Amino acid sequence: MKREDELNVDLGLAVLSVLIKPGQTITRDIIAEVCGCNVYRIDKLEKTAVEKFKRRAYQRGLHEFIE
């Protein structure tokens, strides 16, 4: 079961995905504020997500599409 802070981040990201217009950019500070955490948490989540994406891409033979 997810912890409350993880649920807050999930909820914050879901809200942002609805409110942000295509092509619009927002800062990590805004993301952190909406998610109820600090910028360092957002950085950690981003790093983990990128590593997970790369690992799965390599497993599927898509490594040539990754920088």
N, C-alpha and C positions, 0 to 999 in steps of 0.2 A: 504494500500500500504506500502511496506517495505521501511525503510529508507536506505539511501545510504550506511551507515556502515554495515547494515544487509546484503545488497546485496553483499558487498565486502567480508564478511565472507562466505556467501554461495558460491560465485565464488571461493574463495581461497580453501574451502573444496572440491569443485568439481575438481579443478585442482589437488590437492593433491591425491584425490581418483584415479586419472588416472596415476599419476607419481610414486606413492609409490608401490613398489613391494610387493607381498604377504610375510608376515613374517618380513618385514622391519619396524622398529620403528623409530619414529621421536619425537623430544622434543616439549613441548608446546611453547618454544621460536620460533622454526621454524614454527610451525603452526600459531602462532600469526603474525610472520613476513610476511608469505605468505598471510594471511587474512587481513593484514593492520590494526591490532589492537594490544592491549597489552595482556600479559599473563593472567591478571585478568579477562579480557573479555572471554577468552577461558575457564578459570576455571568456570566462571558463566554459560556459555553455557553448559559445561559438566555436572555440577550439575543439571541444569534444565532438560537436556535430560535424565539423570539417574532417576530423580524423575518421569518424565513423563512415562518412560519405566516401572518402578516399579508399578505405579498407574494402567497402562493398563494391566500389567500382573496379578495383583490382581483382577481386574475386570473380567478377563477371566479365573480365577481359576488356574492360573499358578504360584501361590505364592510359591509352594514347590520347584520350580526351581531357585528361587532367593535366594542369600545368605542373 
